[in-house]
Amino acid sequence: EPEVTQTPSHQVTQMGQEVILRCVPISNHLYFYWYRQILGQKVEFLVSFYNNEISEKSEIFDDQFSVERPDGSNFTLKIRSTKLEDSAMYFCASLPIRQEDTQYFGPGTRLTVL
Amino acid sequence: GQNIDQPTEMTATEGAIVQINCTYQTSGFNGLFWYQQHAGEAPTFLSYNVLDGLEEKGRFSSFLSRSKGYSYLLLKELQMKDSASYLCAVRAVPQRRSKLTFGGGTRVLVKP
């Protein structure tokens, strides 16, 4: 069964450094999402992406965040200057263009900012 | 704003039934999803309701009442592997590609 994959599984970085989190959505999916989950808290929406542009973004997704689909398979989330409060699990999700309503989540990247 | 409430934690015995309630107040409604999340792992899809009534899928069933802003997930014949968090999520905007808004999750502990 096709899966969303994410790399790395765990990223440790120093405050102020840039990080790029990578996702490979399911191949026939065309809507892509980033969510995050701070330890012990709820899953929160960050941004959705379709047709090479942002469809929707939350108030969390400020100028420090950006997303890109650099090629036909990867979908990335960049945090330019990480803060301690960016420490969280970041989940990528994707949705097929038709027939299904379910967003499929990747295994997540645990980001730790020191 | 969006508000989705679930109990924080529930405990049940192996082989028993547990019902996890979810109430929501959202600016719109276009579907309610239940996901299972084991600790440190991704949410995995369990069920989807967009119309009132019961959806059954094996040991799991989900019910929706749109007029009451209420859903429940029913887990039957509980197994130890069902120990996990169960997340209720609402799609508030009438576009299937729109974001999901999650509740805080209900941690279910299944005891032998």
Interface residues (C-beta under 8 A of the other chain):
Chain A: V4 Y31 Y33 Y35 Q41 K42 V43 E44 F45 S48 Y50 S55 E56 S58 M89 F91 L95 D101 T102 Q103 Y104 F105 G106 P107 G108 R110
Chain B: G31 F33 Y35 G40 E41 A42 P43 T44 F45 Y48 V50 L87 A89 R91 R96 R97 S98 K99 L100 T101 F102 G103 G104 G105
